[in-house]
Amino acid sequence: MVGIPGSDLDADTRGTLARLAVGGVILFRRNVADVAQLAALTAELHGLPSRPLIGIDHEGGRVLRVGAPFTAFPPMATVGATGDADLARQVGCAMGRELRAAGIDLNFAPVLDVHSNPANPVIGDRAFGNNPALVANMGVAFMRGLQAGGVIACGKHFPGHGDTELDSHLALPTVHRDRAGLDRTELPPFRAAIAAGIPLIMTAHVRYPALDRERPATLSPLILRTLLREQLGFRGVVVSDDLEMRAISGQHDIGDAAVATLSAGVDLLSICADLGKTECAAEAIERAVIDKQLDLAILEAAADRVRAVERPVARDRISPVDLPVAAHAALDRRLRGTA
C-alpha cells in the first residue's frame, strides 16, 4: 500500500502503480482538494489493473485527512466518554457513508489502543479511553458501524501503542509490561475485534520485550505469527504501519525492512510517502525470493488474503452531492454537547 504525491494521477505515478501492481493506495491531505476531485481520483485509482484498495486515516479529532463538507467528528476519547456503544456505532456508520461516497474503501480505524500512559505523546485522545473493556466495546461498535456505512475497518496498533512514552513516527518505543499485564490491558480490545470479525489489523512499530526481546511487532514472527495468528486466531489481513516512520527507517534499510516485515507475517506493506522507496522495496523482495531468503509461498498467501478482502455494501449509500449530511452534523453536535 503506497502513498502518491498529488491530487491527480500523473503519468509517471500511474505507470509506477501499474508496474508494481500495488495492493492499495493510502491518501493524505496532499491528495485531497475537494469532494469532486477526490471522487474522480479514487475512480481513476480503482481503474488500475490491480484494483487497489483505497485507504485513509479518518479517526476523528486530530487525525482527519479530509475537510468540509465531510463531518469533522471529535476524537474518539469524546465518544468513549459517553460510554454509549450505540453512539460509537452511529459515528462509525456516518464516517463510513461519507468516505464511501467519495470512493474510499478502507479506513484505518478504530484505534484499539488503551490510553494507559498519560505521558504517551502520540495516542492520547485518539483512544476511546483507558479501560480495556470500554475500548473493546466501543471499538467493536465503531467497526460495525463503519462497515455498515460501506467501508472496511482496520484495528490498530497491534498489540497496543497506549503505554509508550515515545512517538514511533520519530523513534522506536518500548512497552515494558509483562505478558500477564499485556493480557489484561493491551490485548482485550484486539481479542474482541477479532472475535467480531475485523478484516484488517495494523501492526505497531513498538518493542514488547515480554513477547520478543529483539524485534518490534512489525518485524516479529513471535508477535504476528505466534500471538496474532496462532493464539488469537486472526485470519484477516495484517497491514504494517508506515515503514518510513523512524521507528523502522531509523534502524533498517527500506528493502531489508520490507523483506523482514513479510517474513514476520505482514500481508500488506505500507510505504506512504516515497514511491522511489516502494520500488526499492519491491526489488528487494524479488531478490529475496530469487535468493531463497523469502519463501514465495509467503507472498502468495499474503496476496490471496489481500485480494479476498470484501468491500462491504453500504445499507444507505450516499453520493458526493449529498455532503454535508444534516443528520451527521447533528450527531457531531450531540457528541460535543452543543445540540
N, C-alpha and C positions, 0 to 999 in steps of 0.2 A: 504494500500500500504506500503510495508516494504522494508528495505534495507537488503542485505545479506553480509556476511563477506568477501568473497574472490572472486577469478576469476574463480572458478569452483563450482559446486553444490555438496558439500559433503553430505554424507548420513544423518547426523543429520539435516542439513539445509533443505534438500529435504523433510524429514519426517515432520519437523515443518511447512513448506509451505503447504504440502498436508493436514496436520491435521487442520490447520487454514483455509484452502480453501481461500487463500488470493486473493483479487481483483486485486492486482498489485504488481510489484516489481520495485523499483527505483534503478538505477545503478549509481555508483560513480567511481572515478579514481581507487579505490581499487579493482574494479571488472573488469578492462579492462587491458589486456596485449597487445593484438594486434587484428587486424580485424578478423582473422580466429577464434581466441579464443572467441571473443565477439559474433560472429555469432553462434558458437557452443553453447555458454551459453544461448543466447536468444532462440535458438531452443529447448534446454532442458527445459527451463522455460515454454515455450509455450506448452510443452508436459505434464505439470502438469494437473490434473483433472479439476482445476478451470479455466484453460486457462487465466492466469493473463495478464493484460496489462503491457507491459514493458516500463517504462518511464525513462527519463533522463533530466537533466538541460543542455541545449545546446543553450545558448543565443547568443554566440559570445563574443569577448573580454575576460574578466577575468573569465567568467562563461562558461567553456568548460570542459567536463569530458573525452573527447577522444582527442588523439593527431593524428599526421600524421599516415596514409595518408588522414584522414579527413581534410577538408579545415578549417583553423583557421581564420574565418571571424572576422573583427574588431568589437568593441562594437556597440550597436545599436545607440548610440549618433552619431557615424560617419555616419551611414546610414541615420538617421534623418536629419543630417546637409545638406544632398543633397537636401532635400525637394522633392525627387522623389519617389513617392509611387510605381512605377513600379520596381525601384531598390530594394525596400523592399520586393516586391513580389518575385523577382528573388532570393534574398538571402534566403528567406523562402523556396522556392522550392528547391534550391540547398541543403540546410540543410536537408530538408525532404528526398530527394533522397538518400543522404548519410546515414542518420540514418536508413531509411527503408532497405537499402542494408544489414545492419548488424542486422536486426531483431527488431529494436526499433519501438514501436507502438506510443509512446506519447512523445512529447517534452513540457516541462514546460516553454513555451514561446508562445506568446510575453509578455514582460513586458509592462503593460499598465499604470504603474505609471508615473505621471507627475513630472519631477525633478524641483520642485518649491522652494526647500530649499537648497541653496548651502552648508549648514552645514551637509547635510544628509550623514552619513558615510557608507551607505550600497547600495543605489540605484545609484546615480551619473550617470556615462556614460552607465549604463545598460538601462536607459530610452532613448526613441527616442528624448526627448527634454523637454523643459519647457513650451511649448504651448499645451494646451489640444486638440485643433483641429488637430495640427500636429501629436501628439501622437495617436489620434484616427485614422487618415487617414493612417499613416504608420503601426500601429498595425494591422488594418484590412487587409491591403495589405499583410503584413508578414504572417498573419494567413492563408489567402487564398493560398499563395504560399506554405506554409508548408504542407497544406492538399493536394494540387495538387501534391506535392512530395511524398505523401503516408503516412504522419504522422499526428496524431491527435494534435491539438493545445490546449493550456491551457493558458488563460489570467490570469495575476497576477499583484499585490496582492490586492484583493478587500477589501475595497473600495478605496484603494490608500495608498501607502507607501512613496510617494515622499516628503511629508512635515514633516518628522520626523527628530529628532536630535539624536536618539539612534538606535542601530542595534538590531533588535528583536532576533537575534541569542544570544545576550548577556543580554538583558534587555527588559522591556515592554515599548515601545514608546507610545506617545500620539500625536494625531493631534488635534489642538485646534481650527480649523476653525468652523464657524457656518454653519448651514445647507445650507444657500444660497451660501457660499463660497465653500462648498463641491460640490454643484450642478454645480458651474462654473468651478471648477478646477479638482477635483478628478474623478467625475463620467462620464464626457463626453466620455472618451475612452471606458469605460465599457458599456455604453449605445450603442455606435457604434458597439462594438464587439458582443453584444447580438443581436442587430438588424441584424448583418451579419451572425448569426447562430453559434457563437463559442460554441463548445460542452462541454468544461470544464472551470471553473473559480476557481482559488485558493484564499483562504482567507488570510488576513493579521493578524498577531499577534500584532495588534495595537489597542489602545483605541481611540474612537471618541466620546467625551462627548456630542456632539450635536446630536448623534444618539443613544447612550446608555451610561448612566452616569457611569455604573459599569463595564461592561464586554468588553473585546477586541472582535474584529469582529468574530474571530474563535469560540467564546463561546456565541455569541449574537443572539438570535432569532429575535430581533428587526432589526438587520442588515441583517441577512441571510434569514429569512422568510418574514419579512415585507418589507424591502427595496429591496433585490435582487430578491426574488421570486414574491412578490405581486406587488410592484411598478415598478420594471424594467422588469418584465416578463420573467426572466431567467428560462428555462425549462431543462437545461442540468445538468451535474454533478458538484456538489460543492465539491472540494477537499481541505483538510486543508493543510497549510504549516506544516512542521515537528513539531510534538508535543513534540519532545525532545529539541527544542530550548528553551532558558532560559526564554523568554517572557511567555511561558506556564509552562514549567517544574519547573521554579523558584517559581511558585505560586501554582501549583497543582500536586498532585499525578497522575501518568500516567493513572490509572484506572478511577479516578474521571474526569480527563480531557477528556478521551475517551467518557465517558457517556455524559458529558456536551456538548461536540462537536456534537455528534449525535443528542442530544435533540435540539440543536440550529439550526440544519438544514444542517450540513455537511453530504455528502453521502459517502465519501471515506476518511478515516483517514490515514495520513502519519506518520509512525514511522520509521525513516530512518537509524538507526544505530544498535539498540539493539533488537535482536529477543526475548530476555527474557522479555523486556518491552512490546513487541507486545502480548506475551502470557498473561501477566498480564492484559493488556487492554481487551483482548478477554474474560478473566474470569470475569472481572468487568462488561462488557456489558451483559454477560449471567446472572450474579447475578441480575443486574438491571432489566432485563426483568422478571426474576422469581419473584422478589420482587415488580413488577409492578411500578418501578420507571422510566422505559423506555418502551414506547409502542412498542410492536413487529411490529405493522403496519409501524412505522417509519423506522425500519430496512428493512422491506420487500420492501418499496418504494425506499429506498436508493439503495438496491441491484439491484432492477429492473432497476433503472436509469444507474447504472454502467454497467450492462450486456447489456443494449441497445446501448452503445457507439459503433459506427461502425468504424472499421479501414478503412480509405479511400484507394481507389485504385490509385496507382501512375500512372500518364499518361505516364511516360517514365522511367520504372523501370530499375535499375542497380543492379549489384551483387557486392560482396566484391572484386572480382578480378578486377573490373573496377576502383577502387580507386587507386590513386587520379584521379580526373576528371579535365582535362585541362581547360574546359570552366568555371568551378567553381574557379579555381586558377586565371583565367583571370578576373573574376568578383571581386575577392578579391583585385587584384592589382588595378583595376579601382577605387574601393572604397578608397583605400589607396593613390591614386594619383600617383601610380608608373607604371601604364600601359603604 
